[in-house]
Amino acid sequence: MPVRDEQWEERQVVIRQLLAKRVIRTQSQLLPLLRERGFEVTQSSVSRDLSDLKAVKVDGRYRTPETLMMGLPGNELREVATSIRDVKAAGPNLLVVRTPPGRAPIVAVAFDRAGWPQMVGCVAGDDTIIVATQGRGQQSVLEALLARIVREAAHA
């Protein structure tokens, strides 16, 4: 397992700040920015830092969960509802939610912040979210709720 260097915590604070203020599309874009700030970094340390920060690529740029929320004013669910393309049940405990490429992480963050009691948790990829529920009843309630949110957004 890789050993953390002395500066990893401070470096991750700086990475958070950079991702909040700049459009960073690749890990290699971060290397010179961090070096300018006095950090000795390698591609692998930047990759590990981004993973630790749970940074994801959204719309072609790296975002942390904190910066994802910056763009969600007011009712986050209504804001992201237009990104939901399809919702389908998968067995008695899962829903599969499809979004345009790069939008699943921001939609999943809105789901997490909604705090639905029917949702145990969700996992986002690039264009797909897997939502876990405790059972078929909760799954049906959540599926109907998502369908209503999508309908309302389409008519707004």
C-alpha positions in Angstrom: 0.0 0.0 0.0 1.4 3.4 -0.9 2.8 5.6 1.9 1.4 9.1 2.3 3.9 11.9 2.1 4.1 14.7 4.6 2.1 17.1 2.5 -0.8 15.0 1.4 -3.4 16.8 3.6 -2.3 20.2 2.6 -2.1 19.2 -1.0 -5.7 17.9 -1.0 -6.9 21.2 0.4 -5.2 23.0 -2.5 -6.6 20.5 -5.0 -10.1 21.1 -3.6 -9.6 24.9 -4.0 -8.2 24.4 -7.6 -11.2 22.3 -8.6 -13.6 24.8 -7.2 -12.0 27.8 -9.0 -10.7 26.3 -12.3 -11.8 23.9 -15.0 -9.4 20.9 -14.7 -10.0 18.4 -17.4 -7.1 16.0 -16.8 -4.9 14.9 -14.0 -1.8 16.2 -15.9 -3.3 19.7 -15.7 -3.1 19.6 -11.9 0.6 18.6 -11.9 2.1 22.1 -12.8 -0.5 23.9 -10.7 0.5 22.0 -7.7 4.2 22.3 -8.4 3.8 26.1 -8.7 2.5 25.9 -5.1 5.5 24.0 -3.9 4.2 20.4 -3.9 6.4 17.6 -5.3 3.8 15.5 -7.0 3.6 12.6 -9.4 0.7 11.5 -11.6 0.1 8.6 -9.3 -0.1 10.9 -6.2 -2.5 13.2 -8.0 -4.6 10.2 -9.0 -4.7 8.9 -5.4 -5.6 12.4 -4.1 -8.5 12.7 -6.6 -9.7 9.3 -5.5 -9.4 10.3 -1.8 -11.4 13.4 -2.5 -14.1 11.4 -4.3 -13.6 13.7 -7.3 -15.5 12.7 -10.4 -15.5 13.9 -14.0 -18.7 15.8 -14.8 -19.2 17.5 -18.2 -15.5 16.8 -18.9 -14.0 18.4 -15.8 -13.1 17.1 -12.3 -15.5 18.0 -9.5 -15.6 17.2 -5.8 -18.9 16.5 -4.1 -18.7 20.0 -2.6 -18.2 21.7 -6.0 -21.0 19.6 -7.5 -23.4 21.1 -5.1 -22.4 24.7 -5.9 -24.4 24.5 -9.1 -27.6 23.3 -7.5 -29.6 26.3 -6.3 -33.0 25.9 -4.6 -34.7 22.6 -5.2 -31.8 20.4 -6.4 -34.1 17.6 -7.6 -36.0 19.9 -10.0 -32.7 21.2 -11.3 -31.3 17.8 -12.1 -34.6 16.1 -13.1 -34.1 17.1 -16.7 -31.0 14.9 -16.7 -33.0 11.8 -15.8 -33.6 9.9 -19.1 -35.0 6.6 -17.8 -35.8 4.8 -14.5 -36.3 1.0 -14.4 -36.7 -1.5 -11.6 -34.0 -4.2 -11.5 -35.1 -6.9 -9.1 -36.9 -6.2 -5.9 -34.4 -3.8 -4.4 -32.7 -1.8 -7.1 -33.6 1.0 -9.5 -31.4 1.8 -12.6 -31.5 5.5 -13.5 -30.0 6.6 -16.8 -28.7 10.1 -17.5 -26.7 11.8 -20.3 -23.0 11.1 -20.2 -21.3 12.8 -17.3 -24.5 13.7 -15.4 -25.0 10.7 -13.2 -22.7 12.0 -10.4 -24.5 15.3 -10.0 -27.9 13.6 -10.1 -26.8 11.0 -7.5 -25.6 13.8 -5.2 -29.1 15.4 -5.4 -30.6 12.0 -4.6 -28.3 11.6 -1.5 -29.2 15.1 -0.3 -32.9 14.5 -0.7 -32.7 12.0 2.2 -35.5 9.8 1.0 -36.3 7.1 3.6 -37.0 4.6 0.9 -33.4 4.9 -0.4 -30.6 2.9 1.3 -28.0 4.5 -1.0 -26.9 5.0 -4.5 -23.8 4.5 -6.7 -23.1 6.7 -9.8 -21.1 5.9 -12.8 -20.8 8.2 -15.8 -24.4 7.9 -17.1 -26.0 5.4 -14.8 -27.0 5.4 -11.2 -27.9 2.3 -9.2 -30.3 3.1 -6.3 -30.7 0.5 -3.5 -33.9 0.2 -1.5 -34.8 -2.1 1.4 -37.6 -3.9 -0.5 -40.1 -4.0 -3.3 -42.5 -1.6 -1.6 -39.9 1.1 -1.1 -38.6 0.6 -4.6 -42.2 1.2 -6.0 -42.6 4.3 -4.0 -39.3 5.7 -5.1 -39.8 4.8 -8.7 -43.2 6.6 -8.7 -41.6 9.6 -7.0 -38.8 9.8 -9.6 -41.4 9.5 -12.4 -43.4 12.4 -10.9 -40.3 14.6 -10.6 -39.4 13.9 -14.2 -42.9 14.6 -15.4 -43.1 17.9 -13.4 -39.7 19.0 -14.8 -40.8 18.3 -18.4 -43.9 20.4 -17.9 -42.2 23.3 -16.1 
